[in-house]
Amino acid sequence: MDYRLRALLEPTDATGRELRKIILKATSSAGRGHIGPALSILEIIRCLYDSVLIHDPKNPNLENRDVFILSKGHGALGLYAVLANNGYFDLSELETFCKFNSRLGGHPEWHNLPGIEFSTGSLGHGLAVAVGIAVAITNKQQSNRRVYSLVGDGELAEGSIWESLLHGAKHNLDNLCMIVDFNNMQANGSLDNVLKITDIPKKLISFGFKVVEINGHSINEIKSVLDFKPRGGRPLAVIAHTIKGKGIRISENSPEWHHKAKITEDEVELLLGSMY
Amino acid sequence: MRKTALNTVYELAKSNPRIVFIGSDLGHKTLENMQRELPRQFFMEGISEQHIVGFAAGLAKEGFIPFINTIANFFTRRALDQIIIDVALHNLSVKFLASGGGMVYAPLGPTHTATDDFAHVLAIPNMNVFAPCDAIEMEELVINESSKSGPSYIRFGKGGEKIVSNDFRIHKSPYIKIQGDLSSEYAIISTGVLTQMAIDAMNSLSSPIKPFVVHLLKLNFLGETSLLEIIKGRKKIIVIEEHQPIGGLFSQILHYFHANRIDARNLDSISLPNKFIRNYGNQNDHFNNWGLTIEVIVEKLGA
């Protein structure tokens, strides 16, 4: 069975459903939000913070922590839900999403919220910063620290990503992991229709990365691949096959739910009712 | 000037392992000593300016102090988004060493002439913008900036400039420097290497029209109260700049006049034009063409 079908058929568990409810509550409160991207990456971020990253919600600046940068900053709601669930801030704060004095904007801001390593939103930035951090960590001989950057498949259209890939390989950054949220869907529609990008694994291998493909909604697969040991001299690229809007039938594979600037209470009820 | 800046970075890096140098695809053997002796602090990263700026931000986030060097436009035009978001938004200590300020690269055409760089970087919150006038001032600045937090943009001249900064008097702020008699009713305000022309213009004149020269090493001076007493009430002030009139030194001075309610009727300027310059030649050819000459300065002063 191919990865996409497995990702589609992957059931969500109780934690997954709870996190999705948190996200929907935030969008209900704000009347807006990037629902599809947040649900696409939710299992990846959840696994990172629950099981993979060395981090401390009570000490977000922990000296020897791993670093995670959400390059596709529009997935912020997924990150907020997981950070709150890990105790970085209270879950109730999700209800302030996008409000004037909120710490939770439509894209994550490092100076607002503990746990956000870097502000993102403009695409094609996160991997370059991650490469810089990975080189810094290597220079400081902090051999156990790892750096993760999660990019969208649509984001791969940014040329800067490919610059950074060259550099990740040049510096033999085996402490670096780029995760591609590969749901084959962007704001306008499918990647194939907007800007086709073929053979992503082959491309990344040719750039000097070690490449692993996973079902991006399988907790076991995500954990086992992302919890890597920095060794071997090559950076890691994980192609996570995901479903945009995963876990809610009507939002799955639907560009309509990539982003909405106006979401009504009725629509939120509809989404909740469509959750599985 | 560029050689001095880069060598200063190298000297600083010898005793501070957190100081690193990043180049794009700089000339053969650039800082070869540093590359050989301090390989962990030297990065020649290829023609990938957007990446390099983000890369520098990542290093700075982990406590390093990156000095990056490439041609001015390849920072302010090609990598502006990265400068704003990755560096300035996070207030990281990345130091941009911008080669070829103004018309230095005149023979290479409008892709390389940096006539709008100040406009881009002055609009960025947290960014400190500098234009030294000679190699000595450059060396002092690089040393100072290596211990200051936050981002900086440092514009280079052509190189080989005459040393004039030894004769400056500091006026309260280390970034406001004076040559000449402050009791004069005439003043020339300048930044960068054009300050050399301002000094020559001053020296070509005699009292009572002999002006004094204000060299503004740092272009973020809107909060500098000490500038007010220097420029207020003068009979004539000429601002000269190697930049288009929008968003550079003259714009800053106009803001300063307005913010301090100074009568600007006696203020005049000589700038490059707000258009794409289609001619080549050299830097001096353009100075002559656009009125950045001692003769025009003297004429505008009313002598």
Interface residues (C-beta under 8 A of the other chain):
Chain A: W110 H111 E117 F118 S119 T120 G121 S122 G124 H125 L127 A128 V129 A130 V131 G132 I133 A134 V135 A136 I137 N139 K140 G159 S160 E163 S164 L166 H167 K170
Chain B: R40 F43 E45 G46 S48 Q50 H51 I52 V53 G54 F55 A56 A57 G58 L59 A60 K61 E62 G63 F64 D81 Q82 I85 D86 L89 H90
